[in-house]
């Protein structure tokens, strides 16, 4: 599983957050994520998230909801006391027009799942096992094109050597058109957008972890042609420039 804070723009604001391995749903789920919070009255915690380019199944507040991939920074607003149990879905889990869910969500009529997850909490492993069994039962065996789709997104989302769609096609031994078609059918985003999300997450993490690193070096290490290109992507997706992000975030405490 990836670093628990990758994609979290202000990890020092995080409540308790557990990431749990996919268990029985290994072909359909990358990992489960379970935040829990108990904030004083009147306190609101805002969590800007540069999410992974994937759909999420979430049980929270007495309902199950399927969230599509996003094209911009999202924000989770936490207050009072609560929890959520989420599954970061792999492409093989989605078969029903994921492009229609991009930057959107829909409620699922699954009261049994909601009850079972709610009954298991706050036992995080037990709640995740309930959701894993539910997902695995509905997705079934992952093979053929669905397995290829998983391999494609794993590659686009994790390999810094993949900076163009052509790189992924060559590594997967398929055509560029096949990569584009698979991304549209199973994620809802073009492969270039998946690559860009990885590069932005990596750049944000580098700026966050090393406040003195030159932004030109961040851009080069993330695969950008120059610092201006990084700044354009930052502004388009995050709504601020790398230098503004560096100035406005609160550095984590050093111990």
C-alpha positions as CSV (number, residue, x, y, z in Angstrom):
1,X,0.0,0.0,0.0
2,X,1.1,3.6,-0.7
3,X,2.1,6.1,1.9
4,X,-1.0,6.9,4.0
5,X,-0.5,10.7,3.5
6,X,0.0,10.6,-0.3
7,X,-2.6,12.9,-1.7
8,X,-3.4,14.5,1.6
9,X,-2.3,18.1,1.3
10,X,-2.2,18.9,5.0
11,X,-1.5,15.6,6.8
12,X,-0.8,17.4,10.1
13,X,-4.6,18.0,10.2
14,X,-5.5,14.4,9.8
15,X,-7.7,12.6,12.4
16,X,-7.0,9.0,13.1
17,X,-6.6,7.3,9.7
18,X,-6.1,3.6,9.2
19,X,-5.3,2.0,5.9
20,X,-6.0,-1.7,5.7
21,X,-5.0,-4.3,3.1
22,X,-7.7,-5.4,0.7
23,X,-8.0,-9.0,2.1
24,X,-10.5,-11.1,0.1
25,X,-11.1,-8.2,-2.3
26,X,-7.5,-8.0,-3.5
27,X,-8.4,-7.9,-7.2
28,X,-11.1,-5.2,-6.7
29,X,-9.8,-3.0,-3.9
30,X,-6.4,-1.2,-3.5
31,X,-6.9,-0.7,0.2
32,X,-9.5,0.3,2.8
33,X,-9.2,3.7,4.5
34,X,-11.0,4.4,7.8
35,X,-10.9,7.9,9.4
36,X,-12.3,8.4,12.9
37,X,-12.7,11.7,14.6
38,X,-14.0,13.2,17.8
39,X,-13.7,17.0,17.6
40,X,-14.7,19.6,20.3
41,X,-18.0,21.4,19.8
42,X,-17.8,24.1,17.2
43,X,-14.5,22.8,15.8
44,X,-14.4,22.1,12.1
45,X,-11.5,20.3,10.4
46,X,-11.2,20.8,6.7
47,X,-9.2,18.2,4.8
48,X,-8.2,19.1,1.2
49,X,-7.5,15.9,-0.7
50,X,-5.7,15.3,-4.0
51,X,-7.4,11.9,-4.4
52,X,-6.1,8.9,-6.3
53,X,-7.6,8.7,-9.8
54,X,-10.1,6.0,-8.8
55,X,-13.6,5.4,-7.5
56,X,-14.3,4.9,-3.8
57,X,-17.1,2.9,-2.0
58,X,-17.8,4.6,1.3
59,X,-20.1,3.7,4.2
60,X,-20.8,6.7,6.4
61,X,-23.6,8.4,8.2
62,X,-26.0,5.5,7.7
63,X,-25.6,5.1,3.9
64,X,-23.4,3.5,1.3
65,X,-22.2,5.8,-1.5
66,X,-20.1,5.2,-4.7
67,X,-17.9,8.2,-5.5
68,X,-16.3,8.5,-8.9
69,X,-12.8,9.6,-9.8
70,X,-12.1,13.3,-9.5
71,X,-10.5,15.9,-11.7
72,X,-9.7,18.4,-9.0
73,X,-9.0,18.7,-5.3
74,X,-11.8,17.6,-3.0
75,X,-12.4,18.6,0.6
76,X,-13.7,16.6,3.5
77,X,-15.2,18.6,6.2
78,X,-15.2,16.9,9.6
79,X,-17.0,18.0,12.8
80,X,-18.4,16.4,15.9
81,X,-17.8,12.7,16.2
82,X,-17.9,10.1,13.4
83,X,-16.2,7.6,11.2
84,X,-16.2,6.4,7.6
85,X,-15.2,3.1,6.0
86,X,-14.0,3.5,2.5
87,X,-12.6,1.2,-0.2
88,X,-10.3,2.6,-2.9
89,X,-11.5,0.6,-5.8
90,X,-9.4,-0.9,-8.6
91,X,-10.6,-0.6,-12.2
92,X,-11.8,-4.3,-12.2
93,X,-14.5,-3.3,-9.6
94,X,-16.3,-0.9,-12.0
95,X,-18.3,-2.1,-14.9
96,X,-21.1,0.5,-15.2
97,X,-20.0,3.7,-17.0
98,X,-17.5,5.2,-14.5
99,X,-17.2,8.3,-16.7
100,X,-20.7,9.2,-15.6
101,X,-19.5,9.3,-12.0
102,X,-16.5,11.5,-12.5
103,X,-16.6,14.4,-9.9
104,X,-19.9,12.9,-8.7
105,X,-21.4,10.2,-6.6
106,X,-24.5,8.0,-6.2
107,X,-26.2,6.5,-3.2
108,X,-26.4,2.7,-3.2
109,X,-29.4,0.9,-1.9
110,X,-27.5,-1.6,0.3
111,X,-28.9,-1.4,3.8
112,X,-27.4,-4.8,4.7
113,X,-23.9,-3.6,4.0
114,X,-24.5,-0.4,5.9
115,X,-25.8,-2.4,8.9
116,X,-23.0,-4.9,8.9
117,X,-20.2,-2.3,8.6
118,X,-21.9,-0.2,11.4
119,X,-22.2,-3.2,13.6
120,X,-18.5,-4.0,13.2
121,X,-17.2,-0.5,14.0
122,X,-15.1,0.6,15.8
123,X,-13.3,-2.7,15.1
124,X,-11.5,-1.4,12.0
125,X,-10.2,-4.8,10.7
126,X,-13.6,-6.4,11.2
127,X,-15.4,-3.5,9.3
128,X,-13.0,-3.8,6.4
129,X,-13.4,-7.6,6.3
130,X,-17.2,-7.1,6.0
131,X,-16.8,-4.6,3.1
132,X,-14.1,-6.8,1.5
133,X,-16.4,-9.8,1.4
134,X,-19.2,-7.7,0.0
135,X,-17.1,-6.3,-2.8
136,X,-15.4,-9.7,-3.6
137,X,-18.8,-11.3,-3.9
138,X,-20.1,-8.8,-6.4
139,X,-16.9,-8.4,-8.5
140,X,-16.1,-12.1,-8.8
141,X,-12.9,-13.4,-10.4
142,X,-10.6,-10.7,-11.9
143,X,-9.2,-11.9,-15.2
144,X,-8.8,-11.0,-18.8
145,X,-9.4,-7.4,-19.7
146,X,-10.2,-6.5,-16.1
147,X,-6.9,-7.8,-14.9
148,X,-5.2,-5.8,-17.7
149,X,-7.1,-2.6,-16.5
150,X,-5.7,-3.2,-13.0
151,X,-2.2,-3.5,-14.3
152,X,-2.6,-0.4,-16.4
153,X,-3.7,1.8,-13.5
154,X,-1.1,0.3,-11.1
155,X,1.6,1.3,-13.7
156,X,0.2,4.8,-14.5
157,X,-0.3,5.6,-10.8
158,X,3.0,4.3,-9.4
159,X,5.9,4.2,-11.9
160,X,7.8,7.5,-12.2
161,X,9.3,6.2,-15.5
162,X,5.9,6.4,-17.1
163,X,5.5,10.0,-18.2
164,X,3.5,9.4,-21.4
165,X,0.7,7.1,-22.5
166,X,3.1,5.6,-25.0
167,X,5.4,4.5,-22.1
168,X,2.5,2.6,-20.5
169,X,1.4,1.0,-23.8
170,X,4.9,-0.3,-24.4
171,X,5.3,-1.7,-20.9
172,X,1.9,-3.4,-21.1
173,X,2.6,-4.6,-24.7
174,X,-0.7,-3.2,-26.0
175,X,-1.6,-0.3,-28.3
176,X,-2.0,3.3,-27.1
177,X,-5.6,3.1,-28.2
178,X,-6.1,0.1,-25.9
179,X,-4.7,2.0,-22.9
180,X,-7.0,5.0,-23.7
181,X,-10.0,2.8,-24.1
182,X,-9.4,0.8,-20.9
183,X,-8.9,4.0,-18.9
184,X,-12.2,5.5,-20.2
185,X,-14.1,2.3,-19.6
186,X,-12.8,1.4,-16.2
187,X,-11.7,4.7,-14.6
188,X,-13.6,7.4,-16.5
189,X,-10.4,9.5,-16.9
190,X,-7.9,9.6,-19.8
191,X,-4.6,7.9,-19.0
192,X,-2.7,11.2,-19.2
193,X,-4.9,12.5,-16.3
194,X,-3.9,9.5,-14.2
195,X,-0.2,10.2,-14.9
196,X,-0.7,13.8,-14.1
197,X,-2.4,13.0,-10.8
198,X,0.6,10.8,-9.7
199,X,3.1,13.5,-10.6
200,X,1.2,16.2,-8.7
201,X,0.9,14.0,-5.7
202,X,4.6,13.3,-5.8
203,X,5.4,17.0,-6.2
204,X,3.1,18.1,-3.4
205,X,4.7,15.4,-1.1
206,X,8.2,16.6,-2.0
207,X,7.3,20.3,-1.3
208,X,5.7,19.2,2.0
209,X,8.5,17.1,3.2
210,X,11.4,19.4,2.2
211,X,10.4,23.1,2.4
212,X,13.8,24.2,1.1
213,X,13.9,22.1,-2.0
214,X,14.1,24.3,-5.2
215,X,10.8,24.1,-7.1
216,X,12.7,23.6,-10.4
217,X,14.2,20.4,-8.9
218,X,10.7,19.2,-7.8
219,X,9.5,19.7,-11.3
220,X,12.4,17.8,-12.9
221,X,12.1,14.9,-10.4
222,X,8.4,14.6,-11.1
223,X,8.9,14.4,-14.8
224,X,7.9,18.0,-15.8
225,X,9.6,19.8,-18.6
226,X,10.2,22.8,-16.4
227,X,9.0,24.7,-13.3
228,X,6.4,26.6,-15.3
229,X,4.7,23.4,-16.4
230,X,4.5,22.2,-12.8
231,X,3.0,25.5,-11.8
232,X,0.3,25.3,-14.5
233,X,-0.7,21.8,-13.4
234,X,-0.7,22.8,-9.7
235,X,-2.9,25.8,-10.4
236,X,-5.3,23.9,-12.7
237,X,-5.9,21.0,-10.3
238,X,-5.2,22.4,-6.8
239,X,-6.2,26.0,-7.4
240,X,-2.9,27.4,-6.2
241,X,0.7,27.5,-7.2
242,X,3.5,25.4,-5.7
243,X,5.0,28.5,-4.0
244,X,1.6,29.4,-2.5
245,X,1.2,25.8,-1.2
246,X,4.6,26.0,0.4
247,X,3.8,29.4,2.1
248,X,0.3,28.5,3.3
249,X,0.7,25.0,4.7
250,X,1.6,24.4,8.3
251,X,4.9,22.4,8.6
252,X,4.4,19.2,10.6
253,X,5.9,19.2,14.1
254,X,9.4,17.7,14.3
255,X,10.1,15.3,17.2
